[in-house]
Amino acid sequence: MQPDVHYAGTRLHIDHRPASGDTHLLAIHGGGEGHLGVFAGVRDELWQRGIGSTAFDCIGHGATGGTMDGSSLCQREEQARAVVEASRMPTAILGASMGAYNAVRLAGHFEPRALVLVVPGIYHADAHGVPFGPAFSQLIRQPRSWDASDAWDILERFRGRLLVIAAGADRVVPLEIPQRLYDSAVNAESRALLVVPDAPHKGLLARMLDDPKRRPQFLQQLLHCVAG
């Protein structure tokens, strides 16, 4: 039975999968057409190794439904905190695309042992509380707006294990961003940057799991980061 999680009058769709081990992952999807299903393959692999996980659909996505209008990066984090309070504290956080920025900020709050960032979207610090819509788009589309993100300072203070996964043919997130995330984590227990050549922004996790050549390296690095 899944926890009943409510936020701002909306019931959040959550998939909570406990496992035999103490390690537990919180997964946060991206914007656009993102939903918790993008983590299905990765979560299955972790569960088979005794690692539980929790994923949810943010408001305006997947089975939660509703609209993103009026929501924000800040509200996505608040939704994640509500999910954690209803399920369990994560020892690892995984964020994809927009969810990677949420994951970085949540790592500064929860201080997990591990942080996995996939095709990470990083945003100007002022964008955090701006509702999604024209004003948000105008702010983040300014040239190199991500230079003024708070993510760099948060990662500089991070002391857990970090894995950053980038797509070599990403037309959404410049490769400079994952590299800078890696470079910022100077106090991390361990850090790794995995760049998948010729891969697009969308569907990177499934792409690596389906590739017999890349799958072993990907799972090895993922498990090392998440479980130590």
N, C-alpha and C positions, 0 to 999 in steps of 0.2 A: 504493500500500500504506500502510495506516494504522499509526502507531506502536503498539507494544504497551505499554500503561500499566497497571501494577499498583499497588494501594494496599491495605494491610492485608489481603492475601490475596484481594482482589477485582480482577478485570480490568475496568477502566473502559472503557466504550464511547466512542470518540473519533472525531470527524470532522475531519480536518486537510486544509485546502484551500489549498495554496500558490498564489501568483499571481506575476505578473511584477514587481510593485513591491516596494519595501522596507517598506511599511506592512503590519502584520499585527495582526489583531484577535483577542483572546481573549473568548469569549462565555460567560456563566455564567447558567444558567436559575434560575427561582425554585423554591419548595417546592411542596407539594401535588401536582398533576398535571404539573408542569413537566418539560420534557425539551429536548434540543438542537434538536428540530424547530421550536420557536417562533421560531428565528432564521433559518429557511430563506430566506425572502424577502429579508431584509436582507443576508444573506451572499451571495446570488446577485447582488444589485445591486452590492455591493462588489467581488465577483470580476470582474464585467464591466468594472469600472473599474481593474483591476489590483491590487486589495487582497485579500490572502489572509486567512484566518481559521481559527481552531480553536475547536470547541465540543465539549462532552462531556456525558454523562449522569452526574450525581452518583449515589452509592450510594443505592439506594431509588427510582431513577427510570429511565424509558425502558428502553433495551436493556441497560444495566448491571444492572438488576434488584436483587434483594436487598430489604432493609428499611431504613427510616430509623431504626428503633429503635436507640438507642445512638450514632447519629451526632450531629453538632452543627454549628453554624456554623464552629467551628474546624476540624473535620474536612473540611468542604466546601472551605475554603481550602487545606488540606493536599492534597486531591485536585487542586485547580487547579494547585498548585505542581508536583505530580508530572506533570501533563499538560504544563506549560510545559517542564519539564526533558526530556521525551521528544519535544517538537515544536520549538518555537522561542520566543524571548522576544517578548512582545507589545509593540508600540508604542502600542496602544490596548486598553482593556478596556471591555467592554459588560456590564452586569449588569441583570437584570430582576427586579423584586419582591424576594424574599429575596436573590437573586443580586446585587442592587445593593449591599447591605451588604458582601457578600463582595468585590465589585469595589472599593469604597472602601478596604477594608483592604488588599487586594492592591496598590492604587495606592500606598499608603504604603510598600509593600515594593519593588515593581518600578519605581516612578516612571515610568510611561508618559507619552507625549506627549499622550494624549487619554483621556478618561473619559466614558462615556455611561451614564446612569442612567435606567432606564425604570420607571415606577410604583414608585419605590424604597421598599422596606421597610427601616426603620432600627431598630436594636435597642439596648437597654440594654447598656452595656459588660459587665456581669456575666453576660449571657446567652451570651456568646461561647463559653464552654467547657461550658455546661450541656447535657447530652444532650437531644435532642428527646423530649418526653413531658410528663407532668403538671407537673413542676417548671419546665420551660422555658415552657410555656403560662401558668402562674401568674405567672411573672415578667414576661413581655411584655404580659400583659393588665392589668397595673396601670395606672391612669390616667396617660397621658403618660409611660410608662416610657422612651420614646425620648428624652426630654429629657436623660437621663443617658448618652447614647451617646458613644462615642469618635469617631464619624464626623465630628462638627463640627470637632474639632481636626485630624483628618487632612486634611480638605478645606481648612482654613485654611492648611495648609502646602503644598497642592498647587499646582504652578506650570505645569501643562499646560493643555490646552483642555478645558473642561467643557460637556457638554450634558445637561440634565435634562429628561425628558419625563414629563408628568403627565397623568392622566385626570381630566377635570372632574367626572365622576360616579363617582369611585372610592369604593367603600364599604369598602375594605380599608386604604388608605393616605390619611390626612388630607392635604389640599392644603397644610397648613402645613409638612409635611415636605419636599416638593420645593422649596418656597420657601426654607426655611431652609438646605437644601443649597446652593442658588444663593447665598444671602446669605453663607454661610460661606466660600465660595471667593474671598476678597478678594485673594489673590495669584496667581490663575490668569492665564495668558496671555490667555485669553478665556473667557467663560461665557455661556450662554444657557439660558433656561427656556421650554420649549414646553408650553403647556397645551392639551389637545384637549378642547373643550367637549362635554359630554354623553356622553363616552366612558366605558365601564366599565373596571374594573381589568384584566380578562382580555382577551387578544388585541389589545392596543393596536398593536403593530407591524404586524400583518397588516391591521388596520383602516385605518391610515394609508396603507399601500401600495395598498390596494384603493380608496381614495377619490381620485377624479381631481382634486378641488380641494385636498386636503391633501397629496397625494403629492409634488408639486414642492417645496413648502416644506420638508417633512420630509427629503427626500433632499438638498436643498441644505444644510440645517443639519447633517445627519449627516455628509456628506462634508467640510464645512468643519471639523467637529470632529475626525473620524478622520484625515483626510489633510492638513489645514491649507490 
